[in-house]
Amino acid sequence: MEHHESAMREAMVRKENNEMGVAKGDGIGQLKGTIPAREYFRWHQSHRGCWGDKSFIKEFFRDNPSFRAKSFNNKSFSGKTFSKPTSK
């Protein structure tokens, strides 16, 4: 039963992340992912302060890729490039 619930939460998070894309809130920063409340509080209870640890968060998203948001690609700009004017 819990495995089924977990799969359903994962599917909901995946859908939410796809809809959000690389959303960015004013003054908040880039969306890294969406963590269901059940997972968040289970980890918080067993490992106090874990969500403040950047290496823990990196490992969490590595182990749970479905919770990760779409990554922001800095190389997505395809506009005209400008060159330095030449002097005559």
Sequence and secondary structure as in RCSB ss.txt:
>XXXX:A:sequence
MEHHESAMREAMVRKENNEMGVAKGDGIGQLKGTIPAREYFRWHQSHRGCWGDKSFIKEFFRDNPSFRAKSFNNK
SFSGKTFSKPTSK
>XXXX:A:secstr
 HHHHHHHHHHHHHHHHHHHTT EETTTEE  B   HHHHHHHHHHSTTGGG HHHHHHHHHH GGGB     GG
G  S         
